[in-house]
Amino acid sequence: MLDDKAQSFVNDLKGFYKHMLKNSLVPFDKPVDRTDFLLRLRSDILSRTYQPSSPREYIIFNKINYVARIVPTFTLRDYCLYFYCIKKLEPILCQDRIEGTFGGWRLPNTIKNIEELETEGMIDYIDVPYLPYSSLSILEWIKNWKAFSKLTFLKTQHFFNGSSCVIIFDIANFYDNIKLDILERKLRLKCEQPPLNRVIDLLLYFLRYWNKPFEGYVPKNVGLPQEETGDCSRLLANFYLQQYDAFMFNICAKYGAEYLRYADDMMIFAHDEAIAKHIMFEASKELHKLGLNINAGKVKILDELEFAEYEAFDILNLLGEPNIADIERAVDLFLLKKQDVNKSFHEERILKRLITLLAKIDVSTIDTEKRETLLKYLLSEENLINSSEWYLTNLLKITSQIGWEHIFLEKLDSLIQLVDFNSFHYQLKHFYDKNKIDYNKHMLEEEINKRKIRVSL
């Protein structure tokens, strides 16, 4: 019979334990008894004998333009420890949200995967720029992105008057540059309870020593892991920016401008370009205090027409609650935009939404030439190597309707030895297994092994 505190510890972690065991891209070894496992972890925490292990693997994603996003996959023990710390600190991390910012939503009490949410009719499409495969709060990622997108559109209706502009920018290598001493100081200032200070001790110990294979025994001073769930580090990163958010909200109010942020993607809406530029200048100074910098290469200064074109509002409005006619019109607009090589727009977002919607309709009703042109983009290497197992499954549904499934599967097979990012191989393995597709398991596992990040001695 467990005492109340031990039972509470097990209850807090058992859902997370089950989720990670089932959903990690890198399979775990044969699981042990869950209650015994969690009680041993609790005992090590209380006796101060817990030690972070080396990550089991590093998954390499294509962030953008073939730039790698490296995601560690921790042992189940370390995942549970990290989750436990964040769950305990959640009241501190999630308070003081600034209007117009998205990223600090709470961890869910019930963890569900995409398929469960889809079956229950809780999602109609997904076009979030980055959705971690093993997220604990997929529905909240989607809800927050939709709210951010809706607010973005509404701001354009309010602000643009001929001389207005919007500046779009983000933080360069945000997670990698978060300073742990600043994070610790912010946490301590918010913490008034001694037990929570001990949780902060444990959290910082984990954050400083999880990456020993590459940093040795020297404690890390900078950087949060972009871990597989995306949620634990998300909450810390959002908390890190709260004072900056307050600064941005106030300076924008001073100049009659508005500030929006989703994760590290930010927008400044202003009635005058000079004001917008001045606010971004002040933003760069405020971020510097946190050891952060604006990604200069990705700054966009846009007027009303340029912003609407970049965000592709015309296409997105057609794909809100679409019928066949709306989808066909959206495809027309997408293909038209693709013909203009001088204009950039959120192509990946449009493709993601189209994949979700096309999987639910009879695609054979779409004009043959139009459909085949679109499929070339859907089955392009760039799109496929960035697709999760869920998107690949939807692409299988689409291509199977018109007899293109063999073309789709052959294209996937052809990429196995060409693509550098092992995230593609892990996602592909899950896709093949889930859909009971025959494939060369030995060859795929061999390619995964070739792409492991290895420690140099």
KEGU-714639 format. One record per residue (C-alpha): x, y, z. Coordinates in nm, 2 decimals. Each point is the difference from the previous one (the first is absolute). Example, Ala and Ser with C-alpha at 12.3 -4.5 7.8 and 13.67 -1.06 7.14 Angstrom:
2
<<1.23 -0.45 0.78>>;
<<0.14 0.34 -0.07>>;
end
This chain:
457
<<0.00 0.00 0.00>>;
<<0.15 0.33 -0.11>>;
<<-0.01 0.31 0.21>>;
<<-0.19 0.31 -0.14>>;
<<0.32 0.18 -0.12>>;
<<0.13 -0.31 -0.18>>;
<<-0.34 -0.07 -0.15>>;
<<-0.03 0.36 -0.12>>;
<<0.34 -0.02 -0.17>>;
<<-0.10 -0.32 -0.18>>;
<<-0.33 0.15 -0.10>>;
<<0.16 0.32 -0.14>>;
<<0.24 -0.20 -0.22>>;
<<-0.18 -0.31 -0.11>>;
<<-0.18 0.16 -0.29>>;
<<0.31 0.16 -0.12>>;
<<0.20 -0.32 0.04>>;
<<-0.26 -0.19 -0.22>>;
<<0.00 0.28 -0.26>>;
<<0.38 0.01 -0.05>>;
<<0.02 -0.38 -0.01>>;
<<-0.25 0.00 -0.28>>;
<<0.09 0.31 -0.20>>;
<<0.37 0.05 0.01>>;
<<0.15 -0.01 -0.35>>;
<<0.29 -0.21 0.14>>;
<<-0.15 -0.31 0.16>>;
<<0.08 -0.08 0.36>>;
<<0.13 -0.33 0.12>>;
<<-0.24 -0.24 0.15>>;
<<-0.19 0.19 0.27>>;
<<0.02 -0.09 0.37>>;
<<-0.28 0.02 0.25>>;
<<-0.12 0.36 -0.01>>;
<<-0.07 0.05 0.37>>;
<<0.33 -0.16 0.11>>;
<<0.19 0.21 -0.26>>;
<<-0.16 0.33 0.12>>;
<<0.05 -0.08 0.37>>;
<<0.37 -0.07 -0.07>>;
<<0.03 0.34 -0.17>>;
<<-0.18 0.17 0.30>>;
<<0.24 -0.18 0.24>>;
<<0.30 0.13 -0.19>>;
<<-0.13 0.35 0.00>>;
<<-0.06 -0.01 0.37>>;
<<0.34 -0.15 0.08>>;
<<0.17 0.24 -0.24>>;
<<0.15 -0.29 -0.20>>;
<<-0.17 0.08 -0.33>>;
<<0.24 0.05 -0.29>>;
<<-0.10 0.10 -0.36>>;
<<0.09 -0.26 -0.26>>;
<<0.13 0.06 -0.35>>;
<<-0.27 0.05 -0.26>>;
<<-0.09 -0.33 -0.17>>;
<<0.02 0.17 -0.34>>;
<<-0.01 0.34 -0.18>>;
<<-0.27 0.04 -0.26>>;
<<0.10 0.25 -0.27>>;
<<-0.28 0.19 -0.17>>;
<<0.01 0.24 -0.29>>;
<<-0.07 0.33 0.17>>;
<<0.00 0.20 -0.32>>;
<<0.22 0.02 -0.31>>;
<<0.19 -0.32 0.11>>;
<<0.10 0.15 0.33>>;
<<-0.02 -0.27 0.27>>;
<<-0.21 0.01 0.31>>;
<<0.15 -0.26 0.24>>;
<<-0.24 -0.15 0.24>>;
<<0.12 -0.23 0.28>>;
<<-0.20 -0.30 0.10>>;
<<0.05 -0.06 0.37>>;
<<-0.03 -0.32 0.20>>;
<<-0.35 -0.06 0.14>>;
<<0.14 0.08 0.35>>;
<<0.13 0.34 -0.11>>;
<<-0.32 0.08 -0.19>>;
<<-0.20 -0.07 0.31>>;
<<0.24 0.21 0.21>>;
<<-0.03 0.30 -0.23>>;
<<-0.38 -0.03 -0.02>>;
<<-0.03 -0.02 0.37>>;
<<0.20 0.32 0.05>>;
<<-0.20 0.19 -0.26>>;
<<-0.33 -0.12 0.14>>;
<<0.10 0.11 0.35>>;
<<0.11 0.34 -0.12>>;
<<-0.29 0.05 -0.24>>;
<<-0.19 0.25 0.22>>;
<<0.31 0.22 -0.01>>;
<<0.07 -0.05 -0.37>>;
<<-0.35 0.06 -0.13>>;
<<-0.10 0.32 0.19>>;
<<0.05 0.35 -0.12>>;
<<-0.09 -0.06 -0.37>>;
<<0.01 0.31 -0.20>>;
<<-0.28 0.07 -0.25>>;
<<0.08 -0.11 -0.35>>;
<<0.26 -0.26 0.09>>;
<<-0.03 -0.37 -0.05>>;
<<0.22 -0.28 0.13>>;
<<-0.06 -0.03 0.37>>;
<<-0.30 -0.22 0.00>>;
<<-0.02 -0.26 0.28>>;
<<0.07 -0.37 -0.02>>;
<<-0.31 -0.21 -0.06>>;
<<-0.15 -0.22 0.27>>;
<<-0.09 -0.26 -0.27>>;
<<0.26 -0.07 -0.27>>;
<<-0.13 -0.10 -0.34>>;
<<0.16 -0.05 -0.34>>;
<<-0.10 0.13 -0.33>>;
<<-0.20 -0.30 -0.11>>;
<<-0.21 0.00 0.32>>;
<<-0.07 0.37 -0.04>>;
<<-0.09 -0.05 -0.37>>;
<<-0.23 -0.29 0.08>>;
<<-0.18 0.21 0.26>>;
<<-0.05 0.29 -0.25>>;
<<0.21 0.24 0.21>>;
<<0.23 0.10 -0.30>>;
<<-0.09 0.07 -0.36>>;
<<0.34 0.09 -0.13>>;
<<0.35 0.06 0.12>>;
<<0.23 0.27 -0.15>>;
<<0.21 0.09 0.31>>;
<<0.36 0.09 -0.13>>;
<<0.16 -0.23 0.26>>;
<<-0.19 -0.27 0.18>>;
<<0.21 -0.24 0.21>>;
<<-0.08 -0.36 -0.09>>;
<<-0.03 -0.11 0.37>>;
<<-0.17 0.31 0.12>>;
<<-0.20 -0.03 0.32>>;
<<-0.24 0.28 -0.10>>;
<<-0.06 -0.03 -0.38>>;
<<-0.35 0.15 0.03>>;
<<0.14 0.31 0.18>>;
<<0.28 0.04 -0.26>>;
<<-0.28 0.01 -0.26>>;
<<-0.23 0.22 0.20>>;
<<0.27 0.25 0.08>>;
<<0.12 0.01 -0.36>>;
<<-0.35 0.06 -0.13>>;
<<-0.06 0.28 0.26>>;
<<0.33 0.16 -0.10>>;
<<-0.09 -0.03 -0.37>>;
<<-0.34 0.15 0.05>>;
<<0.13 0.28 0.20>>;
<<0.26 0.07 -0.27>>;
<<-0.27 0.03 -0.26>>;
<<-0.22 0.22 0.23>>;
<<0.30 0.24 0.06>>;
<<0.03 0.06 -0.37>>;
<<-0.36 0.11 -0.01>>;
<<0.06 0.25 0.28>>;
<<0.34 0.14 -0.09>>;
<<0.05 0.03 -0.37>>;
<<-0.09 0.34 -0.14>>;
<<0.24 0.06 -0.28>>;
<<0.31 0.10 0.20>>;
<<0.00 -0.28 0.25>>;
<<0.24 -0.29 0.02>>;
<<0.07 -0.33 0.18>>;
<<0.35 -0.12 0.09>>;
<<0.04 -0.38 0.03>>;
<<0.31 -0.13 0.19>>;
<<0.11 -0.28 0.22>>;
<<0.28 -0.08 0.25>>;
<<0.32 -0.16 -0.14>>;
<<0.05 -0.35 0.14>>;
<<-0.23 0.08 0.29>>;
<<0.01 -0.32 0.21>>;
<<0.38 -0.03 -0.05>>;
<<0.07 0.35 0.14>>;
<<-0.22 0.00 0.31>>;
<<0.24 0.07 0.29>>;
<<-0.06 -0.24 0.29>>;
<<0.12 0.25 0.27>>;
<<-0.26 0.25 -0.12>>;
<<-0.27 -0.26 -0.01>>;
<<0.09 -0.11 0.35>>;
<<-0.01 0.35 0.13>>;
<<-0.34 0.06 -0.15>>;
<<-0.13 -0.33 0.15>>;
<<0.13 0.08 0.34>>;
<<-0.15 0.35 0.00>>;
<<-0.34 -0.15 -0.07>>;
<<0.03 -0.28 0.25>>;
<<-0.12 0.06 0.36>>;
<<-0.02 -0.36 0.12>>;
<<0.31 -0.20 0.12>>;
<<-0.12 -0.33 -0.15>>;
<<-0.02 0.17 -0.35>>;
<<0.36 0.13 0.05>>;
<<0.11 -0.36 0.04>>;
<<-0.18 -0.08 -0.33>>;
<<0.18 0.28 -0.16>>;
<<0.33 -0.15 0.13>>;
<<-0.09 -0.33 -0.16>>;
<<-0.11 0.16 -0.33>>;
<<0.32 0.20 -0.04>>;
<<0.21 -0.30 0.09>>;
<<-0.17 -0.19 -0.29>>;
<<0.03 0.29 -0.24>>;
<<0.37 0.05 0.07>>;
<<0.10 -0.37 -0.03>>;
<<-0.23 -0.17 -0.25>>;
<<0.25 0.04 -0.29>>;
<<0.31 -0.16 0.15>>;
<<0.09 -0.19 -0.32>>;
<<0.10 0.33 -0.17>>;
<<0.05 0.24 0.29>>;
<<0.18 -0.24 0.23>>;
<<-0.02 0.06 0.38>>;
<<0.00 0.38 -0.04>>;
<<-0.34 0.13 0.08>>;
<<-0.20 0.16 -0.28>>;
<<-0.05 0.38 0.04>>;
<<-0.21 0.06 -0.31>>;
<<-0.27 -0.17 -0.18>>;
<<-0.32 -0.20 0.05>>;
<<-0.04 -0.34 -0.17>>;
<<-0.25 0.00 -0.28>>;
<<-0.13 -0.33 0.14>>;
<<-0.24 -0.23 -0.18>>;
<<-0.33 0.09 0.16>>;
<<0.07 0.37 -0.06>>;
<<-0.20 0.10 0.31>>;
<<0.23 0.00 0.30>>;
<<0.26 0.23 -0.16>>;
<<-0.28 0.20 -0.17>>;
<<-0.13 0.11 0.34>>;
<<0.34 0.10 0.13>>;
<<0.08 0.19 -0.33>>;
<<-0.33 0.18 0.02>>;
<<0.06 0.09 0.37>>;
<<0.34 0.13 -0.10>>;
<<-0.16 0.26 -0.23>>;
<<-0.27 0.13 0.24>>;
<<0.17 0.32 0.11>>;
<<0.10 0.06 -0.37>>;
<<-0.37 -0.05 -0.09>>;
<<-0.10 0.26 0.26>>;
<<0.26 0.24 -0.14>>;
<<-0.13 -0.05 -0.36>>;
<<-0.36 0.04 0.10>>;
<<0.07 0.33 0.18>>;
<<0.22 0.15 -0.27>>;
<<-0.25 -0.09 -0.27>>;
<<-0.28 0.16 0.21>>;
<<0.21 0.31 0.02>>;
<<0.02 0.04 -0.38>>;
<<-0.35 -0.13 -0.08>>;
<<0.14 -0.33 -0.14>>;
<<-0.07 -0.36 0.08>>;
<<0.22 -0.30 0.08>>;
<<-0.07 -0.37 -0.07>>;
<<0.22 -0.30 0.08>>;
<<-0.04 -0.37 -0.06>>;
<<0.30 -0.19 0.16>>;
<<0.29 0.21 -0.14>>;
<<-0.18 0.13 -0.31>>;
<<-0.10 0.36 0.05>>;
<<-0.19 0.28 -0.18>>;
<<-0.02 0.37 0.05>>;
<<-0.30 0.18 -0.15>>;
<<0.04 0.38 -0.02>>;
<<-0.16 0.29 -0.19>>;
<<0.34 0.12 -0.12>>;
<<0.30 -0.19 -0.12>>;
<<0.24 0.23 0.19>>;
<<-0.18 -0.09 0.33>>;
<<0.01 -0.37 -0.08>>;
<<0.37 0.01 -0.06>>;
<<0.07 0.20 0.32>>;
<<-0.20 -0.26 0.20>>;
<<0.20 -0.28 -0.15>>;
<<0.32 0.19 0.08>>;
<<-0.11 0.02 0.36>>;
<<-0.10 -0.37 -0.01>>;
<<0.35 -0.10 -0.11>>;
<<0.15 0.19 0.30>>;
<<-0.24 -0.16 0.24>>;
<<0.07 -0.35 -0.14>>;
<<0.37 0.07 0.03>>;
<<-0.04 0.02 0.38>>;
<<-0.12 -0.36 -0.01>>;
<<0.29 -0.12 -0.21>>;
<<-0.22 -0.01 -0.31>>;
<<0.01 0.16 -0.34>>;
<<-0.25 0.06 -0.29>>;
<<0.06 -0.22 -0.30>>;
<<0.10 0.28 -0.24>>;
<<-0.02 -0.22 -0.31>>;
<<-0.37 -0.08 0.06>>;
<<-0.13 0.35 0.07>>;
<<-0.29 0.10 -0.23>>;
<<-0.14 0.36 -0.03>>;
<<-0.32 -0.02 -0.19>>;
<<-0.29 0.23 -0.10>>;
<<-0.36 -0.11 -0.01>>;
<<0.01 -0.17 -0.34>>;
<<0.33 -0.17 0.06>>;
<<-0.10 -0.13 0.34>>;
<<-0.33 -0.14 -0.13>>;
<<0.19 -0.17 -0.29>>;
<<0.27 -0.14 0.24>>;
<<-0.26 -0.14 0.24>>;
<<-0.21 -0.13 -0.29>>;
<<-0.32 0.12 0.16>>;
<<-0.19 -0.05 -0.32>>;
<<0.08 -0.37 0.00>>;
<<-0.04 -0.05 0.37>>;
<<-0.35 0.16 0.00>>;
<<-0.11 -0.25 -0.26>>;
<<0.13 -0.29 0.21>>;
<<-0.17 0.09 0.33>>;
<<-0.32 -0.21 -0.04>>;
<<0.03 -0.10 -0.36>>;
<<-0.20 -0.18 -0.26>>;
<<0.13 -0.15 -0.32>>;
<<-0.04 0.33 -0.19>>;
<<0.20 0.19 0.27>>;
<<0.28 -0.26 0.00>>;
<<0.02 0.02 -0.38>>;
<<0.02 0.38 0.01>>;
<<0.27 -0.02 0.27>>;
<<0.20 -0.24 -0.22>>;
<<-0.03 0.24 -0.29>>;
<<0.13 0.29 0.22>>;
<<0.28 -0.22 0.13>>;
<<0.12 -0.10 -0.34>>;
<<-0.03 0.36 -0.12>>;
<<0.22 0.12 0.29>>;
<<0.26 -0.27 -0.08>>;
<<0.04 0.14 -0.35>>;
<<0.13 0.33 0.14>>;
<<0.35 -0.09 0.11>>;
<<0.06 0.36 0.14>>;
<<-0.27 -0.03 0.26>>;
<<0.03 -0.21 0.32>>;
<<-0.29 -0.12 0.21>>;
<<-0.08 -0.26 0.26>>;
<<0.01 -0.29 -0.24>>;
<<0.07 -0.27 0.26>>;
<<-0.30 0.11 0.20>>;
<<-0.23 -0.02 -0.30>>;
<<0.12 -0.34 -0.10>>;
<<-0.05 -0.13 0.35>>;
<<-0.36 0.12 0.01>>;
<<-0.07 -0.14 -0.34>>;
<<0.14 -0.34 0.09>>;
<<-0.24 -0.02 0.29>>;
<<-0.30 0.11 -0.20>>;
<<0.06 -0.19 -0.31>>;
<<0.03 -0.33 0.20>>;
<<-0.37 0.06 0.10>>;
<<-0.15 0.05 -0.34>>;
<<-0.02 -0.17 -0.34>>;
<<0.30 0.14 -0.17>>;
<<-0.10 -0.16 -0.33>>;
<<-0.26 0.28 -0.04>>;
<<0.28 0.26 -0.03>>;
<<0.10 0.08 -0.36>>;
<<0.27 -0.25 -0.11>>;
<<0.26 0.24 -0.12>>;
<<-0.04 0.22 0.31>>;
<<0.01 -0.30 0.23>>;
<<0.32 -0.14 -0.15>>;
<<0.18 0.33 0.01>>;
<<-0.09 0.03 0.37>>;
<<0.11 -0.35 0.07>>;
<<0.35 0.08 -0.14>>;
<<0.03 0.25 0.29>>;
<<-0.15 -0.23 0.25>>;
<<0.24 -0.28 -0.10>>;
<<0.31 0.23 -0.03>>;
<<0.31 -0.10 0.20>>;
<<-0.02 0.32 0.20>>;
<<-0.36 -0.07 0.11>>;
<<0.05 -0.37 0.07>>;
<<0.32 0.03 0.21>>;
<<-0.18 0.25 0.23>>;
<<-0.32 -0.21 0.03>>;
<<-0.09 -0.19 0.32>>;
<<-0.14 -0.35 -0.01>>;
<<-0.35 0.15 0.03>>;
<<0.05 0.21 -0.31>>;
<<0.15 -0.29 -0.19>>;
<<-0.31 -0.21 0.09>>;
<<-0.22 0.27 -0.13>>;
<<0.20 0.02 -0.32>>;
<<-0.05 -0.38 -0.04>>;
<<-0.38 0.05 0.03>>;
<<0.02 0.27 -0.27>>;
<<0.21 -0.19 -0.25>>;
<<-0.18 -0.33 0.05>>;
<<-0.32 0.17 -0.12>>;
<<0.14 0.06 -0.35>>;
<<0.25 -0.29 -0.04>>;
<<0.31 0.20 0.09>>;
<<0.08 -0.19 0.32>>;
<<0.28 -0.20 -0.18>>;
<<0.15 0.33 -0.12>>;
<<-0.01 0.14 0.36>>;
<<0.15 -0.31 0.16>>;
<<0.27 -0.02 -0.27>>;
<<0.09 0.36 0.06>>;
<<0.03 -0.06 0.38>>;
<<0.22 -0.31 -0.06>>;
<<0.22 0.20 -0.24>>;
<<0.07 0.26 0.27>>;
<<0.12 -0.24 0.27>>;
<<0.37 0.01 -0.10>>;
<<-0.01 0.36 -0.12>>;
<<-0.14 0.20 0.29>>;
<<0.24 0.10 0.27>>;
<<-0.26 0.08 0.27>>;
<<-0.06 -0.32 0.21>>;
<<-0.34 0.14 0.11>>;
<<-0.12 -0.10 -0.35>>;
<<0.11 -0.36 0.06>>;
<<-0.16 -0.02 0.34>>;
<<-0.32 0.14 -0.12>>;
<<0.01 -0.23 -0.31>>;
<<0.04 -0.30 0.22>>;
<<-0.30 0.09 0.21>>;
<<-0.20 0.07 -0.31>>;
<<0.09 -0.34 -0.16>>;
<<-0.08 -0.19 0.32>>;
<<-0.32 0.18 0.08>>;
<<-0.14 -0.05 -0.35>>;
<<0.14 -0.36 -0.03>>;
<<0.20 0.08 -0.31>>;
<<0.27 -0.26 -0.10>>;
<<0.35 0.16 0.01>>;
<<0.36 -0.09 0.03>>;
<<0.04 0.03 0.38>>;
<<0.36 -0.09 0.01>>;
<<0.09 0.27 -0.26>>;
<<-0.20 0.27 0.17>>;
<<0.15 -0.08 0.34>>;
<<0.35 0.00 -0.16>>;
<<-0.06 0.34 -0.14>>;
<<-0.12 0.12 0.34>>;
<<0.31 -0.13 0.16>>;
<<0.22 0.17 -0.25>>;
<<-0.15 0.34 0.10>>;
<<0.05 -0.03 0.37>>;
<<0.19 0.29 0.16>>;
<<0.30 -0.17 0.16>>;
<<0.23 0.12 0.28>>;
<<0.36 0.08 -0.10>>;
<<0.24 -0.13 0.26>>;
end
